[in-house]
Amino acid sequence: MDAARARKLADRIQQVVAEMLERRIKDPRLGFVTVTDAKVTADLSDATVYYTVFGSEAERADTAAALESAKGIIRSEVGRQTGLRHTPGLTFVHDPLPDNARHMDDLFALAKAKDAEIARQAEGANFAGDADPYRFEEDLDAEAAEEEGEDESSGRAGRPAR
């Protein structure tokens, strides 16, 4: 089948499911749920709907149960609104992306705190060697001029001995 058609159908299914959850499904187990994505197989026979739930693990489990029990009514509404001869089967999957993003934010905050701690410790520290151990062009020129001056005073013409 056409990939563009599958993507359009997935977008439409996402809209219909989100609308159903917001307006028509009145299950008390249904938490603060957001439909994040939908994917449809190439043959348009199955649709996977990804969702997130704001709240605890128990609220997430309750929402999963509520979605599973409302699957039939949601599927019939998807079929009615899309006008397909064969309505795709629906599978609801919790989307781990927001949880992963939250975990990454926590890791970034931890790294930032560690960097701040290291910077605080380094405030009064002195360098073990030179403050700037790299040699620059003007430094090399000054050293070369000094060496030439020493060579002339010793009677040599500034060339290395062979």
MODELLER restraints for C-alpha pairs under 7 A, 6 or more apart:
rsr = mdl.restraints
at = mdl.atoms
rsr.add(forms.Gaussian(group=physical.xy_distance, feature=features.Distance(at['CA:1:A'], at['CA:42:A']), mean=5.64, stdev=0.5))
rsr.add(forms.Gaussian(group=physical.xy_distance, feature=features.Distance(at['CA:1:A'], at['CA:43:A']), mean=5.92, stdev=0.5))
rsr.add(forms.Gaussian(group=physical.xy_distance, feature=features.Distance(at['CA:3:A'], at['CA:42:A']), mean=6.61, stdev=0.5))
rsr.add(forms.Gaussian(group=physical.xy_distance, feature=features.Distance(at['CA:6:A'], at['CA:40:A']), mean=5.82, stdev=0.5))
rsr.add(forms.Gaussian(group=physical.xy_distance, feature=features.Distance(at['CA:6:A'], at['CA:42:A']), mean=6.29, stdev=0.5))
rsr.add(forms.Gaussian(group=physical.xy_distance, feature=features.Distance(at['CA:6:A'], at['CA:44:A']), mean=6.57, stdev=0.5))
rsr.add(forms.Gaussian(group=physical.xy_distance, feature=features.Distance(at['CA:10:A'], at['CA:38:A']), mean=5.17, stdev=0.5))
rsr.add(forms.Gaussian(group=physical.xy_distance, feature=features.Distance(at['CA:10:A'], at['CA:39:A']), mean=5.27, stdev=0.5))
rsr.add(forms.Gaussian(group=physical.xy_distance, feature=features.Distance(at['CA:10:A'], at['CA:40:A']), mean=5.55, stdev=0.5))
rsr.add(forms.Gaussian(group=physical.xy_distance, feature=features.Distance(at['CA:11:A'], at['CA:38:A']), mean=6.60, stdev=0.5))
rsr.add(forms.Gaussian(group=physical.xy_distance, feature=features.Distance(at['CA:13:A'], at['CA:38:A']), mean=6.88, stdev=0.5))
rsr.add(forms.Gaussian(group=physical.xy_distance, feature=features.Distance(at['CA:13:A'], at['CA:78:A']), mean=6.30, stdev=0.5))
rsr.add(forms.Gaussian(group=physical.xy_distance, feature=features.Distance(at['CA:14:A'], at['CA:35:A']), mean=6.69, stdev=0.5))
rsr.add(forms.Gaussian(group=physical.xy_distance, feature=features.Distance(at['CA:14:A'], at['CA:37:A']), mean=6.31, stdev=0.5))
rsr.add(forms.Gaussian(group=physical.xy_distance, feature=features.Distance(at['CA:14:A'], at['CA:38:A']), mean=5.50, stdev=0.5))
rsr.add(forms.Gaussian(group=physical.xy_distance, feature=features.Distance(at['CA:14:A'], at['CA:49:A']), mean=6.94, stdev=0.5))
rsr.add(forms.Gaussian(group=physical.xy_distance, feature=features.Distance(at['CA:16:A'], at['CA:78:A']), mean=6.26, stdev=0.5))
rsr.add(forms.Gaussian(group=physical.xy_distance, feature=features.Distance(at['CA:17:A'], at['CA:74:A']), mean=6.55, stdev=0.5))
rsr.add(forms.Gaussian(group=physical.xy_distance, feature=features.Distance(at['CA:18:A'], at['CA:35:A']), mean=5.78, stdev=0.5))
rsr.add(forms.Gaussian(group=physical.xy_distance, feature=features.Distance(at['CA:20:A'], at['CA:74:A']), mean=6.84, stdev=0.5))
rsr.add(forms.Gaussian(group=physical.xy_distance, feature=features.Distance(at['CA:27:A'], at['CA:66:A']), mean=6.41, stdev=0.5))
rsr.add(forms.Gaussian(group=physical.xy_distance, feature=features.Distance(at['CA:29:A'], at['CA:62:A']), mean=5.14, stdev=0.5))
rsr.add(forms.Gaussian(group=physical.xy_distance, feature=features.Distance(at['CA:29:A'], at['CA:63:A']), mean=5.67, stdev=0.5))
rsr.add(forms.Gaussian(group=physical.xy_distance, feature=features.Distance(at['CA:29:A'], at['CA:66:A']), mean=5.80, stdev=0.5))
rsr.add(forms.Gaussian(group=physical.xy_distance, feature=features.Distance(at['CA:30:A'], at['CA:62:A']), mean=6.52, stdev=0.5))
rsr.add(forms.Gaussian(group=physical.xy_distance, feature=features.Distance(at['CA:30:A'], at['CA:63:A']), mean=4.53, stdev=0.5))
rsr.add(forms.Gaussian(group=physical.xy_distance, feature=features.Distance(at['CA:30:A'], at['CA:66:A']), mean=5.66, stdev=0.5))
rsr.add(forms.Gaussian(group=physical.xy_distance, feature=features.Distance(at['CA:31:A'], at['CA:53:A']), mean=6.50, stdev=0.5))
rsr.add(forms.Gaussian(group=physical.xy_distance, feature=features.Distance(at['CA:31:A'], at['CA:59:A']), mean=6.17, stdev=0.5))
rsr.add(forms.Gaussian(group=physical.xy_distance, feature=features.Distance(at['CA:31:A'], at['CA:63:A']), mean=5.61, stdev=0.5))
rsr.add(forms.Gaussian(group=physical.xy_distance, feature=features.Distance(at['CA:32:A'], at['CA:53:A']), mean=5.60, stdev=0.5))
rsr.add(forms.Gaussian(group=physical.xy_distance, feature=features.Distance(at['CA:32:A'], at['CA:54:A']), mean=5.49, stdev=0.5))
rsr.add(forms.Gaussian(group=physical.xy_distance, feature=features.Distance(at['CA:33:A'], at['CA:51:A']), mean=6.65, stdev=0.5))
rsr.add(forms.Gaussian(group=physical.xy_distance, feature=features.Distance(at['CA:33:A'], at['CA:52:A']), mean=5.65, stdev=0.5))
rsr.add(forms.Gaussian(group=physical.xy_distance, feature=features.Distance(at['CA:33:A'], at['CA:53:A']), mean=4.50, stdev=0.5))
rsr.add(forms.Gaussian(group=physical.xy_distance, feature=features.Distance(at['CA:33:A'], at['CA:54:A']), mean=6.57, stdev=0.5))
rsr.add(forms.Gaussian(group=physical.xy_distance, feature=features.Distance(at['CA:34:A'], at['CA:51:A']), mean=5.43, stdev=0.5))
rsr.add(forms.Gaussian(group=physical.xy_distance, feature=features.Distance(at['CA:34:A'], at['CA:52:A']), mean=5.28, stdev=0.5))
rsr.add(forms.Gaussian(group=physical.xy_distance, feature=features.Distance(at['CA:34:A'], at['CA:53:A']), mean=6.44, stdev=0.5))
rsr.add(forms.Gaussian(group=physical.xy_distance, feature=features.Distance(at['CA:35:A'], at['CA:50:A']), mean=5.95, stdev=0.5))
rsr.add(forms.Gaussian(group=physical.xy_distance, feature=features.Distance(at['CA:35:A'], at['CA:51:A']), mean=4.27, stdev=0.5))
rsr.add(forms.Gaussian(group=physical.xy_distance, feature=features.Distance(at['CA:35:A'], at['CA:52:A']), mean=6.57, stdev=0.5))
rsr.add(forms.Gaussian(group=physical.xy_distance, feature=features.Distance(at['CA:36:A'], at['CA:50:A']), mean=5.56, stdev=0.5))
rsr.add(forms.Gaussian(group=physical.xy_distance, feature=features.Distance(at['CA:36:A'], at['CA:51:A']), mean=5.17, stdev=0.5))
rsr.add(forms.Gaussian(group=physical.xy_distance, feature=features.Distance(at['CA:36:A'], at['CA:52:A']), mean=6.91, stdev=0.5))
rsr.add(forms.Gaussian(group=physical.xy_distance, feature=features.Distance(at['CA:37:A'], at['CA:49:A']), mean=6.01, stdev=0.5))
rsr.add(forms.Gaussian(group=physical.xy_distance, feature=features.Distance(at['CA:37:A'], at['CA:50:A']), mean=5.06, stdev=0.5))
rsr.add(forms.Gaussian(group=physical.xy_distance, feature=features.Distance(at['CA:38:A'], at['CA:47:A']), mean=6.77, stdev=0.5))
rsr.add(forms.Gaussian(group=physical.xy_distance, feature=features.Distance(at['CA:38:A'], at['CA:48:A']), mean=5.51, stdev=0.5))
rsr.add(forms.Gaussian(group=physical.xy_distance, feature=features.Distance(at['CA:38:A'], at['CA:49:A']), mean=4.36, stdev=0.5))
rsr.add(forms.Gaussian(group=physical.xy_distance, feature=features.Distance(at['CA:38:A'], at['CA:50:A']), mean=5.88, stdev=0.5))
rsr.add(forms.Gaussian(group=physical.xy_distance, feature=features.Distance(at['CA:39:A'], at['CA:47:A']), mean=5.58, stdev=0.5))
rsr.add(forms.Gaussian(group=physical.xy_distance, feature=features.Distance(at['CA:39:A'], at['CA:48:A']), mean=5.22, stdev=0.5))
rsr.add(forms.Gaussian(group=physical.xy_distance, feature=features.Distance(at['CA:39:A'], at['CA:49:A']), mean=6.60, stdev=0.5))
rsr.add(forms.Gaussian(group=physical.xy_distance, feature=features.Distance(at['CA:40:A'], at['CA:46:A']), mean=5.81, stdev=0.5))
rsr.add(forms.Gaussian(group=physical.xy_distance, feature=features.Distance(at['CA:40:A'], at['CA:47:A']), mean=4.32, stdev=0.5))
rsr.add(forms.Gaussian(group=physical.xy_distance, feature=features.Distance(at['CA:40:A'], at['CA:48:A']), mean=6.38, stdev=0.5))
rsr.add(forms.Gaussian(group=physical.xy_distance, feature=features.Distance(at['CA:41:A'], at['CA:47:A']), mean=6.48, stdev=0.5))
rsr.add(forms.Gaussian(group=physical.xy_distance, feature=features.Distance(at['CA:44:A'], at['CA:88:A']), mean=6.07, stdev=0.5))
rsr.add(forms.Gaussian(group=physical.xy_distance, feature=features.Distance(at['CA:45:A'], at['CA:88:A']), mean=4.41, stdev=0.5))
rsr.add(forms.Gaussian(group=physical.xy_distance, feature=features.Distance(at['CA:45:A'], at['CA:89:A']), mean=6.31, stdev=0.5))
rsr.add(forms.Gaussian(group=physical.xy_distance, feature=features.Distance(at['CA:46:A'], at['CA:88:A']), mean=4.58, stdev=0.5))
rsr.add(forms.Gaussian(group=physical.xy_distance, feature=features.Distance(at['CA:46:A'], at['CA:89:A']), mean=4.64, stdev=0.5))
rsr.add(forms.Gaussian(group=physical.xy_distance, feature=features.Distance(at['CA:46:A'], at['CA:90:A']), mean=6.16, stdev=0.5))
rsr.add(forms.Gaussian(group=physical.xy_distance, feature=features.Distance(at['CA:47:A'], at['CA:88:A']), mean=5.86, stdev=0.5))
rsr.add(forms.Gaussian(group=physical.xy_distance, feature=features.Distance(at['CA:47:A'], at['CA:89:A']), mean=5.90, stdev=0.5))
rsr.add(forms.Gaussian(group=physical.xy_distance, feature=features.Distance(at['CA:47:A'], at['CA:90:A']), mean=5.00, stdev=0.5))
rsr.add(forms.Gaussian(group=physical.xy_distance, feature=features.Distance(at['CA:47:A'], at['CA:91:A']), mean=6.26, stdev=0.5))
rsr.add(forms.Gaussian(group=physical.xy_distance, feature=features.Distance(at['CA:48:A'], at['CA:90:A']), mean=5.87, stdev=0.5))
rsr.add(forms.Gaussian(group=physical.xy_distance, feature=features.Distance(at['CA:48:A'], at['CA:91:A']), mean=4.73, stdev=0.5))
rsr.add(forms.Gaussian(group=physical.xy_distance, feature=features.Distance(at['CA:48:A'], at['CA:92:A']), mean=5.91, stdev=0.5))
rsr.add(forms.Gaussian(group=physical.xy_distance, feature=features.Distance(at['CA:48:A'], at['CA:93:A']), mean=6.92, stdev=0.5))
rsr.add(forms.Gaussian(group=physical.xy_distance, feature=features.Distance(at['CA:49:A'], at['CA:91:A']), mean=6.05, stdev=0.5))
rsr.add(forms.Gaussian(group=physical.xy_distance, feature=features.Distance(at['CA:49:A'], at['CA:92:A']), mean=4.90, stdev=0.5))
rsr.add(forms.Gaussian(group=physical.xy_distance, feature=features.Distance(at['CA:49:A'], at['CA:93:A']), mean=6.13, stdev=0.5))
rsr.add(forms.Gaussian(group=physical.xy_distance, feature=features.Distance(at['CA:50:A'], at['CA:92:A']), mean=6.01, stdev=0.5))
rsr.add(forms.Gaussian(group=physical.xy_distance, feature=features.Distance(at['CA:50:A'], at['CA:93:A']), mean=4.91, stdev=0.5))
rsr.add(forms.Gaussian(group=physical.xy_distance, feature=features.Distance(at['CA:50:A'], at['CA:94:A']), mean=5.65, stdev=0.5))
rsr.add(forms.Gaussian(group=physical.xy_distance, feature=features.Distance(at['CA:50:A'], at['CA:95:A']), mean=5.29, stdev=0.5))
rsr.add(forms.Gaussian(group=physical.xy_distance, feature=features.Distance(at['CA:51:A'], at['CA:93:A']), mean=6.42, stdev=0.5))
rsr.add(forms.Gaussian(group=physical.xy_distance, feature=features.Distance(at['CA:51:A'], at['CA:94:A']), mean=5.13, stdev=0.5))
rsr.add(forms.Gaussian(group=physical.xy_distance, feature=features.Distance(at['CA:51:A'], at['CA:95:A']), mean=5.29, stdev=0.5))
rsr.add(forms.Gaussian(group=physical.xy_distance, feature=features.Distance(at['CA:52:A'], at['CA:94:A']), mean=5.81, stdev=0.5))
rsr.add(forms.Gaussian(group=physical.xy_distance, feature=features.Distance(at['CA:52:A'], at['CA:95:A']), mean=5.55, stdev=0.5))
rsr.add(forms.Gaussian(group=physical.xy_distance, feature=features.Distance(at['CA:53:A'], at['CA:60:A']), mean=5.81, stdev=0.5))
rsr.add(forms.Gaussian(group=physical.xy_distance, feature=features.Distance(at['CA:71:A'], at['CA:90:A']), mean=6.95, stdev=0.5))
rsr.add(forms.Gaussian(group=physical.xy_distance, feature=features.Distance(at['CA:75:A'], at['CA:90:A']), mean=6.65, stdev=0.5))
rsr.add(forms.Gaussian(group=physical.xy_distance, feature=features.Distance(at['CA:79:A'], at['CA:87:A']), mean=4.98, stdev=0.5))
rsr.add(forms.Gaussian(group=physical.xy_distance, feature=features.Distance(at['CA:148:A'], at['CA:158:A']), mean=5.31, stdev=0.5))
rsr.add(forms.Gaussian(group=physical.xy_distance, feature=features.Distance(at['CA:151:A'], at['CA:157:A']), mean=6.39, stdev=0.5))
rsr.add(forms.Gaussian(group=physical.xy_distance, feature=features.Distance(at['CA:151:A'], at['CA:158:A']), mean=5.08, stdev=0.5))
rsr.add(forms.Gaussian(group=physical.xy_distance, feature=features.Distance(at['CA:152:A'], at['CA:158:A']), mean=6.35, stdev=0.5))
